[in-house]
Amino acid sequence: DQLMCRFSRWALALQKSYGSKLLFTIFCAHHLLKGFCGGSGSHGMAGSAMEFTYRSYGVSGPQLQVFMSVALLPWSMKAIMGLMSDGFPIFGYRKAPYLIISGLAALVAYAMLGLEGLRRSYGGAPMPLPLVTGSFFIVFFQMALTDLLIEGRYSEQVKLVPERGPDLITFVLSGMSIAALCATVVSGWLIDRYSSNACYLVALPFAGAILWPALVVASKASDGAAGGRVPFLLAAVVGAAGIFLAVFSVWSDSLRLKFFAAICVGLLNLTLFSIFLRPVIARINAFFFLQNVFHVGVHGASFYFFTDTPEQYPEGPHFSPAFFVTAIGSVAGIFSLLGTVGYNMYASTWKYRSIVTAGSLAFGAVNCLSAVVFLRLNLVIGIPDRLFMVASSAMQSVIGQLGWMPMTVMLAQLVPDGLECTMYALLAGSLNLGMAVANYAGAFLLQSLGVNPSAAVGESAQFDRLWLAALISACGPLVPLLLVRLLIPDARQTDKLLESADPSSATVDSLFERWCARRGYAPVPKEQSAGSMELSGKVMGQPAV
């Protein structure tokens, strides 16, 4: 009873602070689409089935990571989405037409992926891999575009009522966790009983239902105040780089070249953000970008490690799709939700440096457990694979959520007034690009270590050095902790981070502005930038409400 009363008071306070309309919009966009269909970005009905779809094509572990990275690149291109929707209104509307167009395209993509199994059962040729990857790209493009709009809206509200910011983030992430948990339960059963294609057909109506927020947020484009050229240029360059990486990854057959291209795109992103954005934004972005890059991905090979059959990997765990997706995923989802609740109850008032450091150290420690199972040491000490994986997934989920939530709160505090959508898209896109670069780096690492499983018969030798890749992945994110005092502010999560200087500027006191000042070049005033370039005046106007 006390728990229910506490929850009721919490929900009423949240509704009073931010309004029912915003909370319902978050429910549609974040909980249903991003949570159920996308599993918080890369799992759910679409993401959980994606690995099994590529497995049916015999794609190797490193290549699977690359294809999935391409499919998920829309999360790194959110800035150019905001640039297009704000700069080029359709019939006078900025957001709604783009959400409707992307929603309809996603419905077609879901249908193509869902009906592929039926078509092949009647003797049809398999869809080409580039078309499969393109369909996944469209699916996640819809999620990223919808996510962009709602993030910008609740970012505005968090800055107006910062004392309730952790509560709103808790509502967003806990709802996504619950929805992702429901998708995990359903998708594992569907894959095991039918095929991965069934998941896309089940997700289709939920992807269509998200068209409702497009109508809610529809508003006529207005000129508004210009936000300057720098965010516009950053959005254009970083977005174009993401598109290049996606096209190049599909075109090229060389994993080495793909890895080199990803590193170049990542360095370009980090350099531009560090030079042109105000110091507090640039430093925080640099820390989390580097932390994401150093957390190299090995999930392409680990997927085969756990799901290979006895003929393919005699010494392996031989998890069924139902156990791998539903059992492990459900445990991860439940404990992720517990991590969200624990953060809100005990860690929401910690200082950023403290929680980032503690969370990173704990997350690195529990991730080292992956090396234990890859070496089969858990069997040596008498712990079955299933028990070990359930327990380790629970710990990883709780600690991972405790580390993720303060970063989300920090991002919401870093968007200047009048640039909510654009800057949130830039920052979130930068961090997602860091994860994409980590997946390319992980694919290259796996290939270099000779870890190339592909569900082939008798491929035990492919997993001999997987433990080493997992250990590198676990320890990598600890490297940026050497810079935590330099890059992370000594502030609490309820403090405003943009109080000094001009809170509406994303570039004040940046390295570029200081360089211009030392040489006597005055940066273009905000009022002048609105009229000096027709496109920038339209693009960098205040976001639609």
ABEGO torsion letter per residue (X at the ends): XAAAAAAAAAAAAAAAAAEAAAAAAAAAAAAAAAAAAAGGGABEAAAAAAAAAAAAAGBBAAAAAAAAAAAAAAAAAAAAAAAAAAABBBGGBAAAAAAAAAAAAAAAAAAAAAAAAAAAAAGBBBBBAAAAAAAAAAAAAAAAAAAAAAAAAAAAAAAABAAAAAAAAAAAAAAAAAAAAAAAAAAAAAAAABBAAAAAAAAAAAAAAAAAAAAAABBBBBAEBBAEAAAAAAAAAAAAAAAAAAAAAAABABAAAAAAAAAAAAAAAAAAAAAABBAAAAAAAAAAAAAAAABBBAAAAAAAAAABBAAABAABAGBBAAAAAAAAAAAAAAAAAAAAAAAAAAAAABBAAAAAAAAAAAAAAAAAAAAAAAAGAAAAAGBBAAAAAAAAAAAAAAAAAAAAAAAAAAAAAABBBGAAAAAAAAAAAAAAAAAAAAAAAAAAAAAAAGBBBAGBBGAAAAAAAAAAAAAAAAAAAAAAAAAAAAABBBBBAABBAAABEBAABAABGBAAAAAAAAAGBBBBBAAAAAAABAAAAAAABBBBX
